[in-house]
Amino acid sequence: FDLSLREARDLFEKTYFERLIEEENGNMTRVAERAGLERTHLYRKIKLLGIKLRGN
């Protein structure tokens, strides 16, 4: 593998959250529920991963 564990995990998480956001049409409450996270933690994670949300 050419990625460190951290890089691989970050790549997976970014892809995972982008897909959930798309499937839920940007409804962050449902994304948080599906991911098993509180919304505040979800927003923190999205910012950390550099995911751009529609309208932002």
Phi and psi restraints in degrees (range 20) as a CNS / XPLOR table:
assign (resid 1 and name C) (resid 2 and name N)
       (resid 2 and name CA) (resid 2 and name C) 1.0 -94.9 20.0 2
assign (resid 2 and name N) (resid 2 and name CA)
       (resid 2 and name C) (resid 3 and name N) 1.0 -0.4 20.0 2
assign (resid 2 and name C) (resid 3 and name N)
       (resid 3 and name CA) (resid 3 and name C) 1.0 -111.4 20.0 2
assign (resid 3 and name N) (resid 3 and name CA)
       (resid 3 and name C) (resid 4 and name N) 1.0 146.7 20.0 2
assign (resid 3 and name C) (resid 4 and name N)
       (resid 4 and name CA) (resid 4 and name C) 1.0 -73.5 20.0 2
assign (resid 4 and name N) (resid 4 and name CA)
       (resid 4 and name C) (resid 5 and name N) 1.0 166.0 20.0 2
assign (resid 4 and name C) (resid 5 and name N)
       (resid 5 and name CA) (resid 5 and name C) 1.0 -57.2 20.0 2
assign (resid 5 and name N) (resid 5 and name CA)
       (resid 5 and name C) (resid 6 and name N) 1.0 -43.9 20.0 2
assign (resid 5 and name C) (resid 6 and name N)
       (resid 6 and name CA) (resid 6 and name C) 1.0 -62.2 20.0 2
assign (resid 6 and name N) (resid 6 and name CA)
       (resid 6 and name C) (resid 7 and name N) 1.0 -44.7 20.0 2
assign (resid 6 and name C) (resid 7 and name N)
       (resid 7 and name CA) (resid 7 and name C) 1.0 -63.4 20.0 2
assign (resid 7 and name N) (resid 7 and name CA)
       (resid 7 and name C) (resid 8 and name N) 1.0 -41.1 20.0 2
assign (resid 7 and name C) (resid 8 and name N)
       (resid 8 and name CA) (resid 8 and name C) 1.0 -65.7 20.0 2
assign (resid 8 and name N) (resid 8 and name CA)
       (resid 8 and name C) (resid 9 and name N) 1.0 -41.8 20.0 2
assign (resid 8 and name C) (resid 9 and name N)
       (resid 9 and name CA) (resid 9 and name C) 1.0 -65.1 20.0 2
assign (resid 9 and name N) (resid 9 and name CA)
       (resid 9 and name C) (resid 10 and name N) 1.0 -44.0 20.0 2
assign (resid 9 and name C) (resid 10 and name N)
       (resid 10 and name CA) (resid 10 and name C) 1.0 -61.8 20.0 2
assign (resid 10 and name N) (resid 10 and name CA)
       (resid 10 and name C) (resid 11 and name N) 1.0 -41.8 20.0 2
assign (resid 10 and name C) (resid 11 and name N)
       (resid 11 and name CA) (resid 11 and name C) 1.0 -63.1 20.0 2
assign (resid 11 and name N) (resid 11 and name CA)
       (resid 11 and name C) (resid 12 and name N) 1.0 -44.3 20.0 2
assign (resid 11 and name C) (resid 12 and name N)
       (resid 12 and name CA) (resid 12 and name C) 1.0 -61.8 20.0 2
assign (resid 12 and name N) (resid 12 and name CA)
       (resid 12 and name C) (resid 13 and name N) 1.0 -47.6 20.0 2
assign (resid 12 and name C) (resid 13 and name N)
       (resid 13 and name CA) (resid 13 and name C) 1.0 -62.7 20.0 2
assign (resid 13 and name N) (resid 13 and name CA)
       (resid 13 and name C) (resid 14 and name N) 1.0 -40.7 20.0 2
assign (resid 13 and name C) (resid 14 and name N)
       (resid 14 and name CA) (resid 14 and name C) 1.0 -61.8 20.0 2
assign (resid 14 and name N) (resid 14 and name CA)
       (resid 14 and name C) (resid 15 and name N) 1.0 -47.1 20.0 2
assign (resid 14 and name C) (resid 15 and name N)
       (resid 15 and name CA) (resid 15 and name C) 1.0 -62.4 20.0 2
assign (resid 15 and name N) (resid 15 and name CA)
       (resid 15 and name C) (resid 16 and name N) 1.0 -43.5 20.0 2
assign (resid 15 and name C) (resid 16 and name N)
       (resid 16 and name CA) (resid 16 and name C) 1.0 -58.8 20.0 2
assign (resid 16 and name N) (resid 16 and name CA)
       (resid 16 and name C) (resid 17 and name N) 1.0 -51.0 20.0 2
assign (resid 16 and name C) (resid 17 and name N)
       (resid 17 and name CA) (resid 17 and name C) 1.0 -69.9 20.0 2
assign (resid 17 and name N) (resid 17 and name CA)
       (resid 17 and name C) (resid 18 and name N) 1.0 -37.9 20.0 2
assign (resid 17 and name C) (resid 18 and name N)
       (resid 18 and name CA) (resid 18 and name C) 1.0 -60.2 20.0 2
assign (resid 18 and name N) (resid 18 and name CA)
       (resid 18 and name C) (resid 19 and name N) 1.0 -40.4 20.0 2
assign (resid 18 and name C) (resid 19 and name N)
       (resid 19 and name CA) (resid 19 and name C) 1.0 -67.7 20.0 2
assign (resid 19 and name N) (resid 19 and name CA)
       (resid 19 and name C) (resid 20 and name N) 1.0 -44.9 20.0 2
assign (resid 19 and name C) (resid 20 and name N)
       (resid 20 and name CA) (resid 20 and name C) 1.0 -60.1 20.0 2
assign (resid 20 and name N) (resid 20 and name CA)
       (resid 20 and name C) (resid 21 and name N) 1.0 -43.5 20.0 2
assign (resid 20 and name C) (resid 21 and name N)
       (resid 21 and name CA) (resid 21 and name C) 1.0 -60.8 20.0 2
assign (resid 21 and name N) (resid 21 and name CA)
       (resid 21 and name C) (resid 22 and name N) 1.0 -42.8 20.0 2
assign (resid 21 and name C) (resid 22 and name N)
       (resid 22 and name CA) (resid 22 and name C) 1.0 -65.2 20.0 2
assign (resid 22 and name N) (resid 22 and name CA)
       (resid 22 and name C) (resid 23 and name N) 1.0 -46.0 20.0 2
assign (resid 22 and name C) (resid 23 and name N)
       (resid 23 and name CA) (resid 23 and name C) 1.0 -62.6 20.0 2
assign (resid 23 and name N) (resid 23 and name CA)
       (resid 23 and name C) (resid 24 and name N) 1.0 -32.8 20.0 2
assign (resid 23 and name C) (resid 24 and name N)
       (resid 24 and name CA) (resid 24 and name C) 1.0 -97.9 20.0 2
assign (resid 24 and name N) (resid 24 and name CA)
       (resid 24 and name C) (resid 25 and name N) 1.0 13.4 20.0 2
assign (resid 24 and name C) (resid 25 and name N)
       (resid 25 and name CA) (resid 25 and name C) 1.0 51.2 20.0 2
assign (resid 25 and name N) (resid 25 and name CA)
       (resid 25 and name C) (resid 26 and name N) 1.0 38.9 20.0 2
assign (resid 25 and name C) (resid 26 and name N)
       (resid 26 and name CA) (resid 26 and name C) 1.0 79.7 20.0 2
assign (resid 26 and name N) (resid 26 and name CA)
       (resid 26 and name C) (resid 27 and name N) 1.0 5.2 20.0 2
assign (resid 26 and name C) (resid 27 and name N)
       (resid 27 and name CA) (resid 27 and name C) 1.0 -76.7 20.0 2
assign (resid 27 and name N) (resid 27 and name CA)
       (resid 27 and name C) (resid 28 and name N) 1.0 99.2 20.0 2
assign (resid 27 and name C) (resid 28 and name N)
       (resid 28 and name CA) (resid 28 and name C) 1.0 -70.1 20.0 2
assign (resid 28 and name N) (resid 28 and name CA)
       (resid 28 and name C) (resid 29 and name N) 1.0 -26.2 20.0 2
assign (resid 28 and name C) (resid 29 and name N)
       (resid 29 and name CA) (resid 29 and name C) 1.0 -63.2 20.0 2
assign (resid 29 and name N) (resid 29 and name CA)
       (resid 29 and name C) (resid 30 and name N) 1.0 -46.2 20.0 2
assign (resid 29 and name C) (resid 30 and name N)
       (resid 30 and name CA) (resid 30 and name C) 1.0 -69.0 20.0 2
assign (resid 30 and name N) (resid 30 and name CA)
       (resid 30 and name C) (resid 31 and name N) 1.0 -37.2 20.0 2
assign (resid 30 and name C) (resid 31 and name N)
       (resid 31 and name CA) (resid 31 and name C) 1.0 -60.2 20.0 2
assign (resid 31 and name N) (resid 31 and name CA)
       (resid 31 and name C) (resid 32 and name N) 1.0 -46.8 20.0 2
assign (resid 31 and name C) (resid 32 and name N)
       (resid 32 and name CA) (resid 32 and name C) 1.0 -60.8 20.0 2
assign (resid 32 and name N) (resid 32 and name CA)
       (resid 32 and name C) (resid 33 and name N) 1.0 -43.5 20.0 2
assign (resid 32 and name C) (resid 33 and name N)
       (resid 33 and name CA) (resid 33 and name C) 1.0 -61.4 20.0 2
assign (resid 33 and name N) (resid 33 and name CA)
       (resid 33 and name C) (resid 34 and name N) 1.0 -46.5 20.0 2
assign (resid 33 and name C) (resid 34 and name N)
       (resid 34 and name CA) (resid 34 and name C) 1.0 -65.1 20.0 2
assign (resid 34 and name N) (resid 34 and name CA)
       (resid 34 and name C) (resid 35 and name N) 1.0 -34.7 20.0 2
assign (resid 34 and name C) (resid 35 and name N)
       (resid 35 and name CA) (resid 35 and name C) 1.0 -83.1 20.0 2
assign (resid 35 and name N) (resid 35 and name CA)
       (resid 35 and name C) (resid 36 and name N) 1.0 -12.4 20.0 2
assign (resid 35 and name C) (resid 36 and name N)
       (resid 36 and name CA) (resid 36 and name C) 1.0 74.4 20.0 2
assign (resid 36 and name N) (resid 36 and name CA)
       (resid 36 and name C) (resid 37 and name N) 1.0 32.3 20.0 2
assign (resid 36 and name C) (resid 37 and name N)
       (resid 37 and name CA) (resid 37 and name C) 1.0 -122.2 20.0 2
assign (resid 37 and name N) (resid 37 and name CA)
       (resid 37 and name C) (resid 38 and name N) 1.0 157.1 20.0 2
assign (resid 37 and name C) (resid 38 and name N)
       (resid 38 and name CA) (resid 38 and name C) 1.0 -75.4 20.0 2
assign (resid 38 and name N) (resid 38 and name CA)
       (resid 38 and name C) (resid 39 and name N) 1.0 150.2 20.0 2
assign (resid 38 and name C) (resid 39 and name N)
       (resid 39 and name CA) (resid 39 and name C) 1.0 -58.1 20.0 2
assign (resid 39 and name N) (resid 39 and name CA)
       (resid 39 and name C) (resid 40 and name N) 1.0 -39.3 20.0 2
assign (resid 39 and name C) (resid 40 and name N)
       (resid 40 and name CA) (resid 40 and name C) 1.0 -62.4 20.0 2
assign (resid 40 and name N) (resid 40 and name CA)
       (resid 40 and name C) (resid 41 and name N) 1.0 -40.2 20.0 2
assign (resid 40 and name C) (resid 41 and name N)
       (resid 41 and name CA) (resid 41 and name C) 1.0 -68.0 20.0 2
assign (resid 41 and name N) (resid 41 and name CA)
       (resid 41 and name C) (resid 42 and name N) 1.0 -38.2 20.0 2
assign (resid 41 and name C) (resid 42 and name N)
       (resid 42 and name CA) (resid 42 and name C) 1.0 -60.4 20.0 2
assign (resid 42 and name N) (resid 42 and name CA)
       (resid 42 and name C) (resid 43 and name N) 1.0 -47.5 20.0 2
assign (resid 42 and name C) (resid 43 and name N)
       (resid 43 and name CA) (resid 43 and name C) 1.0 -62.4 20.0 2
assign (resid 43 and name N) (resid 43 and name CA)
       (resid 43 and name C) (resid 44 and name N) 1.0 -39.1 20.0 2
assign (resid 43 and name C) (resid 44 and name N)
       (resid 44 and name CA) (resid 44 and name C) 1.0 -62.4 20.0 2
assign (resid 44 and name N) (resid 44 and name CA)
       (resid 44 and name C) (resid 45 and name N) 1.0 -44.5 20.0 2
assign (resid 44 and name C) (resid 45 and name N)
       (resid 45 and name CA) (resid 45 and name C) 1.0 -64.0 20.0 2
assign (resid 45 and name N) (resid 45 and name CA)
       (resid 45 and name C) (resid 46 and name N) 1.0 -43.1 20.0 2
assign (resid 45 and name C) (resid 46 and name N)
       (resid 46 and name CA) (resid 46 and name C) 1.0 -62.7 20.0 2
assign (resid 46 and name N) (resid 46 and name CA)
       (resid 46 and name C) (resid 47 and name N) 1.0 -42.0 20.0 2
assign (resid 46 and name C) (resid 47 and name N)
       (resid 47 and name CA) (resid 47 and name C) 1.0 -64.4 20.0 2
assign (resid 47 and name N) (resid 47 and name CA)
       (resid 47 and name C) (resid 48 and name N) 1.0 -44.4 20.0 2
assign (resid 47 and name C) (resid 48 and name N)
       (resid 48 and name CA) (resid 48 and name C) 1.0 -60.5 20.0 2
assign (resid 48 and name N) (resid 48 and name CA)
       (resid 48 and name C) (resid 49 and name N) 1.0 -37.2 20.0 2
assign (resid 48 and name C) (resid 49 and name N)
       (resid 49 and name CA) (resid 49 and name C) 1.0 -83.2 20.0 2
assign (resid 49 and name N) (resid 49 and name CA)
       (resid 49 and name C) (resid 50 and name N) 1.0 -7.2 20.0 2
assign (resid 49 and name C) (resid 50 and name N)
       (resid 50 and name CA) (resid 50 and name C) 1.0 75.4 20.0 2
assign (resid 50 and name N) (resid 50 and name CA)
       (resid 50 and name C) (resid 51 and name N) 1.0 27.5 20.0 2
assign (resid 50 and name C) (resid 51 and name N)
       (resid 51 and name CA) (resid 51 and name C) 1.0 -82.0 20.0 2
assign (resid 51 and name N) (resid 51 and name CA)
       (resid 51 and name C) (resid 52 and name N) 1.0 129.4 20.0 2
assign (resid 51 and name C) (resid 52 and name N)
       (resid 52 and name CA) (resid 52 and name C) 1.0 -92.2 20.0 2
assign (resid 52 and name N) (resid 52 and name CA)
       (resid 52 and name C) (resid 53 and name N) 1.0 129.2 20.0 2
assign (resid 52 and name C) (resid 53 and name N)
       (resid 53 and name CA) (resid 53 and name C) 1.0 -96.8 20.0 2
assign (resid 53 and name N) (resid 53 and name CA)
       (resid 53 and name C) (resid 54 and name N) 1.0 148.2 20.0 2
assign (resid 53 and name C) (resid 54 and name N)
       (resid 54 and name CA) (resid 54 and name C) 1.0 -58.5 20.0 2
assign (resid 54 and name N) (resid 54 and name CA)
       (resid 54 and name C) (resid 55 and name N) 1.0 137.6 20.0 2
assign (resid 54 and name C) (resid 55 and name N)
       (resid 55 and name CA) (resid 55 and name C) 1.0 84.7 20.0 2
assign (resid 55 and name N) (resid 55 and name CA)
       (resid 55 and name C) (resid 56 and name N) 1.0 -2.3 20.0 2
